[in-house]
Amino acid sequence: MSDQSNIHVLYVDDEENNLVAFKAAFRRDFTVFTAISAAEGQKVLAENEIHVLITDQRMPGTLGTELLAQAVKDYPDQIRILLTGFSDIEAIKDAINRGQIYHYLQKPWKDDELKETIENAYKIYHLKKKQQELSKQLLTTNEQLEFMLRQKLLS
């Protein structure tokens, strides 16, 4: 990617050390936002265009899968990743089904693997946006052609 700093990533985790480590590892590669809770994460989502949402599963108050499920409704184009220290099969199924996650990774993460996952997630986000733009252009072109055809039939 030519300018990865334009990739906006939000990482939500209730462990401050993980947030600090994530920001330190990726701040030079991406525009990194962090949140210590799902509620704080929702505020960041509301105030910023986030391309890739990464969340921990087990947090007090709201589970990561609940945050992901809400994000699907509010930000359907966003790409979602579950990053957790636990291999809870029910949480994974919930994340896939309700949170429509792109990828599941276990902690501790490997910087190279996570960076590549974020880059690939952004490519999908970018392609979705491009597809929407092209569909919109096609619709406009079709409407213009129909108008011109009607004008020609009337003359």
N, C-alpha and C positions, 0 to 999 in steps of 0.2 A: 504494500500500500504506500502511496506516495506521502500522505500526511496523516499518520496514525493518531496524532494528537487531536484530530477532529473526531475520533471515536470516543463517545461519552459512555463511561462505564460506571454503574453504581454497584457497590458491594455493601451488602447488609449483613451484619454479624453482631451478636451481642458480646463478643469478646474483643475488647479494645486492642489487645496485642495483635490479633489477626487483621484488624483494620489498619493498624500502623504498618504491619509487614506488607500488606497488599499495596498500600499507597507507596511505600518505599520501593517496592519491586516494579511497579508499573507506572509511576507518575511521569516518567520520561517518555513512555510509549503512548499513553492515552490520557485523556482528560478524565481524572478519577474523582468520583464522588463516593463518600462513605457515610454509612448510617449505623447507629448502634442498636436500633430497634426497627421493627416493621413500621411502626407509626412514624418514626423519623424518616424512614425510607420513602413512605408515601408522600411526605412533605417534599422531599427532594424530587420525586417523580413529578409532582404537581408543578414545581417551579422550574424544571429543566427538561430539555429534550434528552432523554436517556436512550441510547441505542441498544445497550446490553445491560441487563439486570442480572446480577449474581447474588444469590442469597444462601445463607446457612439455613438448615432445616430447624434445628432445635434452639428456639429462642423463647424467653419468657413472654407471655402474653399472646403473641401471634406466631404461629409456625411459619416457616419459610414457604411451605406449600400454599398456605392461605394468602400470603403476600403475592405469590406467583399467580394464583387463581384470580385475584383482584386485578392484577396487572394485565392479565389477558383481556378482561372486560374494558379496562380504561385505556390501555395502550397495546392494541392487538398486533401492531407491527414490530414491537420491541422483541428482541431475542432474549430468552430467559435461560439461565444456567443455575442448577442446584449444586452447591459445593458444601459438603457436609462431612463430619468426622465419623458418622455412624452409617452403617449399611443396613438401614431399616427398609425392607422390601416394600412395606405398605406405604412408607413416605415416598419412595421412588415411584411406585405406581400412581400415587396421588399427584405427584409432581408432573408426571407424564400426562395423565388424564385431565386433571384440572388446571395445572399450571402450564401445560403445553411446552415443556422445557425442550430446548434444543440439545442440551448436553448435561450429563451428570458426572461430577468429579468428586473424589474423596480427598479429605484433608489428611495429612498436610499436602498441599498442592506442589507440583513441580512447576517452577516459573516458566520454563520453555513450553510445557504442555498447555498451561493455562493461557499464556500469551497467544499461542497458535489457535486455541479454542476461541478466544475473544476475537481475534482477527477473522476467523472463519465465520463466526456469528455475525460480525459486522458486514461481511460480504453478502450474507443472506438478507440482512436488514436492507442494505443498499439495493439489492436486486428487487426486493419487494417494493421499495419506493419507486424504483425505475419502472417497474411493471405497472404500478398505479398511474404514474405520469403518462406512460405510453397509452394506457387504456383511456385515460381522460382525453388525450390528444385524438385518439381514434374516434371517440364519441363525438367530439367537436367537429372533426372532419366529416363524419357521416351526416351530422345535422346540417352542415354547410352544403354538402352535396345534395341532400334531399331538398333543401330550400332552392338551390339552383335548378334542380329538376322540375320542381313545382313551377318556378318562374318561367322556365322554358315551355312547359306544357300549357301555361296560361297565355303565352304570346302567339 
